[in-house]
């Protein structure tokens, strides 16, 4: 959305503000913004981030300001074009109004012109077009000349020699140029047309066009003659591309939004906001999390035999019933997608209640009096140090395994160091820098392989207090969603989403798939996380996309009758970062694209027979994504490489 009326804005900080409704798409990263701070002035900046919180109905925008700071007098903002950034007034009178005139075209006009010259002297460079039959030194002509750092202005001179001379000397730098040598012919002028002394020699074919005799540079009022011949054509208004009302890095061509750029922007917006694909044969199976209004699977069968948790749209942890998908949001209220995880078990007992006797407290006290991460009063604990180096620990009997530990923490009083351990204090990890006094933060410590973990906390300073919730120790190299416990360890079952295909949905001979996902783990050694798996109930015939294949990156694999048909590795899926991959396949051509980049292809492949699709996992739920599925779309046609690029930009 672009607007000429200011959008009402509320000051938040020296570089941020809020606007009503979800305008995160309008204030995309890179968009230019003008902020009106009343008596404090007008400030320009570029959007760094924009996030919408559905709970408040506000979009928060953070700027990188060109100069100065926003003030509490902020009343409204204007935003410019999408990337590349500009903020255009379209006045075309001067730089302040957005008026640069870098291009011209020949158009029909009642006045005919025979020759034009590109001139350059000091701080200006210009074009002059002389009227047919008039010499160059006459005052009848049309001039365009450049002033200052590539910004163009226009002067029309018609029987007004004084105006011409005044304009020509604007920002002039230096005396008349010295003699020049033209080494090669130019358009409209040859080297013979300029004397070694710098005088212009009239061309023999049209001596009148340059006067009756050679003239010195100063008289002709051109700089170094580079030459341009319009050969009797006609010239009138300049046709320009809009430029910024302030100096913006980059060429005008880069700033202009081409039709292709606009089409791609519309396609990307429709895909990300509505899950649609304008201009492309529609998918026969289109699973877009943004369309979901409940936690029921929109297609196929979803199984998880236990409850699970998620971060809800209001920023609180929510518990979702068994056999229900978990739509999850980030802390700002942005929908991330369906959360698909492997099975995990939290072995910490009374993970919220540190008053229980399983927690051994030394020089500290515990109280169950804090509002927890789920918003429930007195569901989380307060630890208060009664002496320096106080500790609260829980010993767990467990065989040796690789363990990962997290806890939700918040500082209540004090400023001393806070530590967490899973080996009884042999290793204390300083987590002080992660703590907030206003919000819960999920803090983790490095994974360890050990038996009989002893988990807990140390407060370095007497009188300090922290709130604690959801202490979790689980087998693995990364954290999964929080699992609440009381008197026994609790397991969360794996998420398994499967769809049995039929001929109205799936075409065996060809197809294309879009997969938009993120990874909560990122690349992890010896771990395969799968975005989707197509198969026949076995590993003999399958088409898999792994978000990360150990540390080797995103991995596309096609197998038919136990023989590999396509095996392509792309860049790794970074932790908590959306990735868009699209693949198309038909016999003897498989292409895969990530994030709009060049397609990787395999031209020797035979398509396997498929009966089942798993969303967010491989065969029967194995190798779970451990991330969010935002969009899965199957097209019953092999899309072109260009189409794969377009739907992943």
C-alpha positions, 0 to 999 in steps of 0.5 A: 500500500502506498499513500499520500495521506499520513498514517497516524503513528504513535512514538515508541522510541527514538527509532520505532513507532506503532501503527494500527492494524496489520501493516507489516506488509506495507512496512517491509524491510527496506521500505523508505519512511518519512516521519513527521515529528511536528516542531522537531522536524521531519526524519527519513529512515529505512525499515529494519523490522515490522511485526504485528501483534494480534493481541494489541492490533498494532504493528511495531516498526523499527527504522534505521534513520538517516540522521537524528531521532524520532521524538514524542511529537511524532504524529504521522508517517508516509512510506515509499515504494517496496524494495529498492527503497524510495519515497517519491513526490513526483513533482519533477521540479527539483531534487526536493520534489523528486525531480530528476530528469535522467532520460529523454526520448524523441517525440513529435514536436512542431520544432525541428532540431538538427544537431545536439551536443553533449557538453561537459565543463566543471560541475555541469554536463549538458545536451544542446539541441540547435534549431534547424538552420541556426548556429550553435552560438545562437540563443534559440535552442533547448538545453538540458544540463546536469548539476551536482552528483548525477542529479539532472535539471532542465533549462528551456532557452527560447530567445532569452540569452540572459537566462541561458547564460545565468543557468549555464554558470550555476555551480560552474567550476573552473575556467574554460576547458583547455584544448582537447583531442578527440581520438575517435569518431563520435555519433554526429561528429568526427575527430576532424570536426574539432581542431587541436586548439579546441575550436569546433569546425563546422561539418562540411555537410551542414556548415550552417549548423555550426556557424560560418566559421570555427568558434572557440569553446567559450563562444559556443558555450559547450565543454568537451564536445562528445557529440550527439546527432538527432539528424533532423529529428524532433525533440520535446518533453523529457520522459523520466523514471521517478527518483527519490525526493532525497538522494538514494543509493543506486541507479534510477533503473534499479529504483524503477519497479518493472512489471516483472517485479510487480508481478512477482510481488503480487505472487509472493503476497498472494502465496504468503497471505492467502496461500494462492498461486495466481497465474499458475495451474492451482495445486490439487492439494494445498495445505496452507496454515494461514487458512486453518481456523482450528487444530483439526488436520485439513486433510488426511490423518493426524496422530499424537497420542499425548497432549502437546504445548505451543506458544499461542497468539497472545504470547502464552504457552497453551496445551493442545489436546491429543490428536490435534495439530499445533498451530504456533505463533511467535512472541509478536503474534505472527503465525509460524505454522503447524509445529511438527516434532519428534517424541521427547521426554522431560525427566525433571520432576515438578518442573514448575514447583520448586517447593517440592522436596525433590528440589534440594535448596541450599541457602535459598527459599522457594515459593509457588507464587508466580504467574507462569508462562501459561498465564496461570497465577501461582503456577511457577516458582520464586527462588530467593537467595538467603546467602551468596552462592545459593543453589537449588538442585534435583538429582535424577537417576538415568542411564548415560545419554546426550542431554539438552536442558532449558528453563523459563526464567525471569529476574525478580530482584537483584542484579547478581550472576545466575547460573544453570547446571545439569551435572550438579555444579561441576559445570555452571553456565552463566545465564545472567545476560539472558534474563529479563525483568519484564518477560519470561525467557527460555534459557538453555545451556550446552548439551552434555552426554552424562548419566544421572544428571543433577539439574538446577540453579545458583544465585551468586548474590544474597537477596537476589530472586528469580522466577522459574518455570518449565525446567526441562531436561530431554534426550537430544541436541536441541530443545523441543516444546515445553513438557510440564511434569509433576511427580513423574517424568512425562513423554510427549508423543511424536506428531504424525500427519499422513495423507493417503493419495488418490487419483484425483489428487496425485499424478504418478507420472509427474508433479511439483511440490512447494514446501515452506517450513522452518527448523527449530533445531538448525543443522544437527550432526547425525540428525535428519529432519524431514519436511515431507515424505512421499512413499509407498509404505516402504523406503524402496520407493520414496521422494523425500525433502529433508530440511537438514541432512545432518550437517550437509544441508537441505536434501532432496532424495528420490528412490525407485526400487531401491535405486537412487534417481535423484540426490541433491543437496542445497544450503542448510536450513538455518535455525528458526528461519523460513525456507521455501523449496519447490521441486518438480519431477517428470521422467528424466527431469527433476528440478529443485529450487530454494528461495528463488535461486537457480534450479538444481536439476537431474536429467536421469531419473524414473519416478517411483510409484507413491501411495502416501504423503507424510507432512513434516516427517518421513516414513511413518513419522520417522525423522520429524521436521522439528519445526513448523510447516507453513505451507505444503502444496502439490501440483499435478504437473511438472512446473518449469524452473522459472515457475519454481523460482517464482513460487519460492521468492 
